[in-house]
Amino acid sequence: MKKTNFVLVLFFCLSFSIFANGNKENLWQNADEKKYMQEQKFSVYKIKHKYCSVEIPKGANIGNFITIRFNSKKEIKRAWVSFINQNNNAIQTLRAFPINEKKTKWVAIAGIAVWWKPDLWQVKTKIMLNDYVFEDIKPFIVAKQKFPEFIMHLDQKNTKIITKKTKKKTIQRNRFKEVIKTKNYQAKLCPGPFIKPFKFIRISSFFAEKRVKKYTNKKSSTSRHWGMDYPARKGTVIKAPNAGKVVLAENRVVTGNTIILEHLPGIYTLYYHLNKIYVNEGDFLEQGLPMGEIGSTGFSTGPHLHWELRINEIPIDPRYLLERKLY
């Protein structure tokens, strides 16, 4: 009797553990995902001037984004942010934009690039009112972040897609660059919150994963993967994770059927390898509107969604969009 009671207790304990945490694959996946998304928390400088104030995060991991806030009692005419590296070189300068009608609240949203050297940098802010200009320089920590590495053995189809040089690929690449470098300050502001494009449960490739591609011709190349890959059945519908304007919707050689949404000036989310596209360029989508189906078009080894975030051209881990609004 005692042995039977012990077996029953053990069974219920194991059952509770399984149903509370999900299946073995999800447990492993969650642990692995956490390994490659160890965000450090930084406090914020709160700088006060006579007529205005500025809030600047004290640091961020590479692959993350930050929001700098400018607030004033009077209308702000202009505001800027510059990032200065350890060699005292200005690496990036961004123009802030107003987020209220009175133009007394402005923000600048900056991506911390994976290729920036982790070190003690500086962030410089400048705010211009009618009769005043206020300037501040503060230390800024660019923090390390781990990224996985992966060797891909490509078949003949994918080898050809990557290695063959064509005029069509060049035209598409140039158009892509023009789209993501555009900063439309008249864009409708859609800061979030964001939702998942579909109910994904698995990850097949991570943001900033270092890929060594092995081609069928025995050659190889190395590159970074600038999005998150979520496998799913072909035909799974994806929805707009936030309101935004469709600025690109076309079939491309490498990324297959592709959609790009504009959410804020210079801030875009990208969706690759779709089986079908439901939307057209110029459409404005509300959050949750179906916009396409998952597929395996372009450079792909199976049906999945490649989800990507670009902030002022810099690739940023899109998972941060699910944690907080852009401002």
N, C-alpha and C positions, 0 to 999 in steps of 0.2 A: 504493500500500500504506500509505504514511504517512497519507494522507487518510482511508483506511478505518479505520485504528486510532484516529485522532482522533475520528471520528464515533461509533465504538463506546464509547470512553471517555466522551464527552459524553452518550450515551444512558444509560449505567449511572449516571452522576452524577445526571442528572435523575430517573431512576427511583428511586434511593435517596432523593432529597429528597422525592419525592411520597409514597412508601410510609412513610417515617419520620415525616412530619408530617401525613398525612391529605390530604383533598381541599382544593381552593381555598376552598370555602365554610367548612369547619371552621377553616382557617388564619385567614381573616378574622374568624370568630366568636370564636376564642380571643384574638386581638389586641384586638378590641373589648371583650370581657368583661374583660380585664386592665385596660383603660383605666378602667373603672368599678368596679374593686375593688382599689384601691391601698391596702391596709392598712398603716398605720404600726405598727412594732413598738415597744412600750414596756416598760421594765423594771418591776420590782415593788418596792414598799416592803415590807420585812420588819421589822415592829415587834414587839419582845419586851418583855413585862411579867413580873412575878414568877411568875404562875401561868398565863399565857396568851400567845398571839401572834396577830398579824393580818397578812394579806398583801393588799396593795391595789395593783392596777395603777396606774401613774403617768399613764395617759391612754388614749384610744381614739378612733378615727374615729367620726363620726356614722354611724348605721346599723349599728354593731357592738354586741357585748355584752361585758361583763366579769364575772369571778367574783371576789368578795371572800371570803377564807377566814378563819375563826376557829378556833383550836385551843387546847385547854386541858388541864391535868392534872386539873382537877376538872370536874364537870358544869356546863355553861353553862345559865343560866336564860333569858336573852334576849340578842339581839344585833340591832343596827340599823345601817343605812347611810343617810346623807343626802348629796345633791348640792347644792352651793351655788354659784350663778352669780356672775358678775363684779360684780353689784350687791348681793351678800351676801344674796340671797334663797334660801331652801331650796326647790328646784324639785321634788325627789322624795325621799321617805323610804321605805325598804324594810325589811321585817322579814326577818331571816335565818331559816333553818330547819335542824334537825339532820340529819346524813346518816349517823350511826352510832347504835347502840342505847344506848351510854353517854352520848350527848349531849355528847361532848367535841369533836366536829367539826361545825361549822356553816358554811353558805355563804349568801351573798346574790348573786343574779344580776341584773344591771342592764342594761337596754338604753339605749344612748346615742342619744337621739332626733334624727332628721334636722332638726327645727325648733329644736334647741338651738344657740345662737350659739357658733361656734368661738372659744375664748378660754381664758384660764387660770382654771379654776374651783377649787373645793375639794371634797374628799370627807371626810365626818365619820363616824367609826365609834364605836360604843358597845357594850361587852360587859359583861354582868352575871353575876357568879358569886354564890355564897351571901353572902359577906361583902365582896365587892369590886366596884367599878364602874370600868372603864378606858375612857377616851375619848381619841380622837386626831383631829387635823385635818391633812390633807396637801394640797398643791397637786395639781391634776388637770387635765391638758390635754384639752380637747375639740377634736379635730382636724378639719380640713376634709375633705370628700370630694366628688368630682365626680359629678354625675348627669346622664343624657341628657335631652333634650327632644324631644317628638314631637307632631306635629299629626295628629289623627284626623278624617277626614271620615266621619261616620256616616250609615248608611242610615235609612230610616223606622222599621224595627223597633227598632234600638238607640237612636235618638232618643227614641222613645216610652218605652222601658224606663227611661231616665235621667231624662227630664223630667216624665213623668206622675206626679202625686202621688196615692197611694192609701193607704187604711187598712191594707191588707195589707203594703205596704212599711214603713209606720211600725211595725207590730207586729213584723215580722221584724227591723228595725233595733234596736228596743229589746231584743228577746230576745238578739240578737247581742252587744250591749253588756253585758248581764247575764252572759253566758257568759264572755267574755274578761276581765272585771274580777274574776271569782271567783278567790280564792286559797284553795284547799283544802289545808290543811296536813296533812291525813290522806291525801293522794293518794299512790299508789305511786310511788316515785322511779325515773325512767327517764332518766338523764342522757346516754345514748348509749354508744358512738358511733352516729351516724346514717348511713344509706345513702341512695342516690338512690331516690325513689319509683318511678321507672322509668329505663331506660337512655336518657336524653335526650342528644341530640348538638347540638341547636340551641336558640337563645334567640330569642324573638320580642319580648319586652318585659322591661326591667330593673327591679330594685327602685328605688323612689323616682323613677322616670322622671316628668318633668313633662309632663303631657298637656294639650294644648289640644283640646277636643272641639268640632268644628264640626257643628252640627245642621242638619237639613233645613229648619228654619224660619229659617235665616240667623243664629241666635243662637249663642253659644259659651260655654264654661265651662272653667276650668282646675283641675286637681287632680293629686295625686300617685298613682302606682301603687304599692301597698304590698306587692307580691309579685314573684316571678319567673314569667314565662310560658314554658312549654316546649311547642312544637307537636308533635303526633304524630297518627297515624291514629285516627279515631273507633273506640272499642272497645279501645284499648290498655289493658291492665290496670295499675293502680297498686297498689303495696304499701306497707304501713306502714313508713316509714323508720326507725322506732324503736318500741319498745313504748309503749303509751299507751292511755288510756281514751277511748272515743267519747263526747263530751259534746254533740255536735250532729250530726245527720244528717237533712237535710231539703232539699226543693226551695224555693229562694228566688227572688224576682223578679229581682234584679240578679245574684247570683252563681250562679244555677242550682242544680243538685244539688251540695250542699255537705256536707263532713265537717270536723269540728274534733276534734283529738286533744289530750288533756291529758297532758303528760309530767312536769311538776313543778308545785308550787304557783305559779299565775299564769303558767305557760308553756305555750303552745299552738302547734300547727301547723295550718294551714288548707288546704283543697283545694277549688277552685271549678270550676264549669262541667262537672261530670261527666255522662256519658251514663247511667251506672247507679251505684247505691250498693249495695254488698253487705252492709253492716254496719248495726247498730241502735244507737241511743243506749243507753249503759250497758255495751256490750260492752268487754271489755279485749282489746286486740290485741297479739300478740307481733310482734316485728320480722319483716318479710318476708311477713306475712299479706296476701293480696289483699283490697282494701277497696272497689274500684270500677273504673270504666272511664272513660277520657278521652272528653270530648264537647265540645259547643259550646252548652250551655244557658245561659240568662240573657243578660247583656250580653257578647256574644262575636262575633267576626268569623270564627271558624274553630276547628276542634278543637284544643284545647291544655289543658295543666294549669296552673292558677294555683296556685303554692305559696307560702305565706306563713308567717311566724313572728311571734308576738306574745309579748313579755316584759313582764309587768305592764302590759298594754294597748298598749305602745309597739311599733310595727312595726319589725322588724329584718330585715336581709338574710338569708334562709334559707341561702344558700350557706356562711355561716360554720359551720353545723351539720355540713357535710361536711369541715371542716378540724379541728375539735376538739370534745370533749365539753363539755356544759354545765358540768360540774365534774369 
